[in-house]
């Protein structure tokens, strides 16, 4: 299906059809609806290069992947985010350009994007605390939306984020209500803003309950299955081990479960576990009954919302920053139960 065939089927000129699909104001609303409906029915999608020539845009969205974090490209969280973003960008006629660069060259790539008009906007992934990319992109004048926020940055910018602080505060409070007092945190890299906020929610909940946070029960690293396994095995060997663990990734939670099985312990009975479960397409948290109690937030939906916000910014750059804070849902699964001592009293 090409533009000529679609135009002939509608009995319109190719110019009229092209202008209708590209939102030109001189095309009537009725004609535009007729063309859009026919295009959808006949499976026509405008060629992004041709659309770019018509609109003066590149019809590309840039996403820079520093080589220091290139492993993220095989992370199911990253995959779900890109799937959601690319789906909605494609509907608006945009493609995603993924660019791998050394970490020190990221700013240089953004400047080149702007100078060459190579992309119309940028997705900023995995913001750090005091992330310098935000000020740079504001100075360059390239439309961008951040997946997350950056503590310490006071400049106006657009972002889509989950309320990490509240999610981990709620998870910690839930465990405290179950009688747990020795609660561990297996977190992501805390130079990253999401992990910084998650620790804050965890410690705030402990303090509010009159409990002190024990540094030996808090650890931070890349969120892998091996990290969850090794840290849990170490904590189980402590003289005063935790009765519950909160972790930042379902990948780490799988490692926690492996460590418990190796030790002959039952998750939910001997040790409770809460994970941040991003409702991943290819790593489901059980079906009817969740395996893990989780603070659930769809990263795919975050990608969809970010894509819509970025397209809006490109179309109307003077509208100002677009921000959206998503709340995670606490989903109770079979991985949590009363603290062991309390369970004995109840039994």
RATAGI-V91712 format. One record per pair of residues at least 24 apart in sequence whose ideal C-beta (glycine too) atoms are under 6 Angstrom apart, sorted by the first residue. I is the first residue (numbers start at 1). J is the second residue. D is the distance in whole Angstrom. If there is no record, write none. Layout:
BEGIN
i=I j=J d=D
i=I j=J d=D
END
This chain:
BEGIN
i=1 j=42 d=6
i=1 j=43 d=6
i=1 j=44 d=5
i=6 j=44 d=5
i=10 j=38 d=6
i=21 j=46 d=6
i=22 j=54 d=5
i=22 j=55 d=6
i=46 j=93 d=6
i=48 j=93 d=6
i=48 j=95 d=6
i=51 j=93 d=5
i=57 j=120 d=5
i=58 j=117 d=6
i=58 j=118 d=6
i=58 j=119 d=6
i=58 j=120 d=5
i=59 j=93 d=6
i=59 j=94 d=5
i=60 j=95 d=6
i=60 j=97 d=5
i=60 j=119 d=5
i=61 j=89 d=6
i=61 j=94 d=5
i=61 j=96 d=5
i=61 j=121 d=5
i=62 j=97 d=5
i=62 j=113 d=5
i=62 j=119 d=4
i=62 j=122 d=5
i=63 j=96 d=6
i=63 j=98 d=5
i=63 j=123 d=4
i=64 j=99 d=5
i=64 j=101 d=6
i=64 j=106 d=5
i=64 j=109 d=5
i=65 j=98 d=6
i=65 j=100 d=5
i=66 j=103 d=4
i=66 j=106 d=6
i=67 j=100 d=6
i=67 j=102 d=5
i=68 j=103 d=5
i=76 j=280 d=5
i=76 j=282 d=6
i=76 j=283 d=5
i=77 j=278 d=5
i=77 j=299 d=5
i=80 j=280 d=5
i=80 j=281 d=6
i=80 j=299 d=5
i=80 j=300 d=4
i=81 j=299 d=5
i=81 j=303 d=4
i=83 j=300 d=6
i=84 j=300 d=4
i=84 j=303 d=3
i=84 j=304 d=4
i=85 j=303 d=4
i=85 j=306 d=6
i=85 j=307 d=4
i=88 j=304 d=5
i=88 j=307 d=4
i=88 j=308 d=6
i=89 j=307 d=5
i=92 j=311 d=5
i=107 j=136 d=5
i=110 j=140 d=6
i=114 j=140 d=5
i=114 j=142 d=5
i=120 j=314 d=5
i=121 j=310 d=5
i=121 j=314 d=5
i=127 j=193 d=5
i=128 j=191 d=5
i=128 j=192 d=6
i=129 j=193 d=5
i=129 j=196 d=5
i=143 j=313 d=4
i=143 j=314 d=5
i=145 j=306 d=5
i=145 j=309 d=5
i=145 j=310 d=5
i=147 j=306 d=6
i=148 j=193 d=6
i=148 j=194 d=6
i=149 j=193 d=6
i=150 j=193 d=5
i=151 j=193 d=6
i=151 j=196 d=6
i=156 j=321 d=5
i=157 j=321 d=6
i=158 j=309 d=6
i=158 j=321 d=5
i=158 j=322 d=4
i=159 j=323 d=6
i=160 j=302 d=5
i=160 j=305 d=5
i=160 j=306 d=5
i=160 j=324 d=5
i=161 j=325 d=6
i=162 j=297 d=4
i=162 j=326 d=5
i=162 j=328 d=6
i=163 j=325 d=6
i=163 j=327 d=5
i=164 j=194 d=5
i=164 j=197 d=4
i=164 j=198 d=5
i=165 j=197 d=5
i=165 j=200 d=5
i=165 j=201 d=4
i=167 j=295 d=4
i=167 j=328 d=4
i=168 j=198 d=4
i=168 j=201 d=3
i=168 j=202 d=5
i=169 j=201 d=4
i=169 j=204 d=6
i=169 j=205 d=5
i=170 j=330 d=6
i=171 j=246 d=5
i=171 j=274 d=5
i=171 j=295 d=5
i=172 j=202 d=5
i=172 j=205 d=4
i=173 j=205 d=5
i=175 j=244 d=5
i=176 j=209 d=5
i=178 j=338 d=5
i=179 j=338 d=5
i=179 j=339 d=4
i=179 j=342 d=4
i=180 j=243 d=5
i=180 j=244 d=4
i=180 j=339 d=4
i=182 j=242 d=4
i=182 j=243 d=5
i=183 j=244 d=5
i=184 j=217 d=4
i=184 j=235 d=6
i=184 j=242 d=4
i=184 j=245 d=5
i=185 j=218 d=5
i=185 j=246 d=5
i=186 j=219 d=6
i=186 j=228 d=6
i=186 j=231 d=5
i=186 j=245 d=6
i=186 j=247 d=4
i=186 j=252 d=5
i=187 j=220 d=5
i=187 j=248 d=5
i=188 j=223 d=5
i=188 j=248 d=5
i=189 j=220 d=6
i=190 j=220 d=5
i=198 j=248 d=6
i=217 j=242 d=6
i=223 j=248 d=6
i=223 j=249 d=4
i=223 j=251 d=6
i=223 j=252 d=5
i=224 j=251 d=6
i=225 j=251 d=5
i=225 j=254 d=5
i=225 j=255 d=4
i=227 j=252 d=6
i=228 j=252 d=3
i=228 j=255 d=3
i=228 j=256 d=5
i=229 j=255 d=4
i=229 j=258 d=5
i=229 j=259 d=5
i=232 j=256 d=5
i=232 j=259 d=4
i=233 j=259 d=5
i=236 j=263 d=6
i=243 j=339 d=5
i=243 j=340 d=6
i=244 j=272 d=4
i=245 j=273 d=5
i=246 j=274 d=5
i=247 j=275 d=5
i=248 j=276 d=5
i=250 j=275 d=5
i=250 j=277 d=5
i=253 j=292 d=5
i=267 j=335 d=5
i=268 j=334 d=5
i=268 j=335 d=5
i=268 j=336 d=6
i=268 j=337 d=5
i=269 j=337 d=6
i=272 j=336 d=4
i=272 j=337 d=6
i=273 j=335 d=4
i=290 j=331 d=5
i=290 j=333 d=3
i=291 j=333 d=6
i=292 j=333 d=5
i=292 j=335 d=5
i=293 j=332 d=5
i=293 j=333 d=5
i=293 j=335 d=5
i=293 j=336 d=4
i=294 j=331 d=5
i=295 j=328 d=4
i=295 j=330 d=6
i=296 j=329 d=5
i=296 j=331 d=5
i=297 j=326 d=6
i=297 j=328 d=4
END
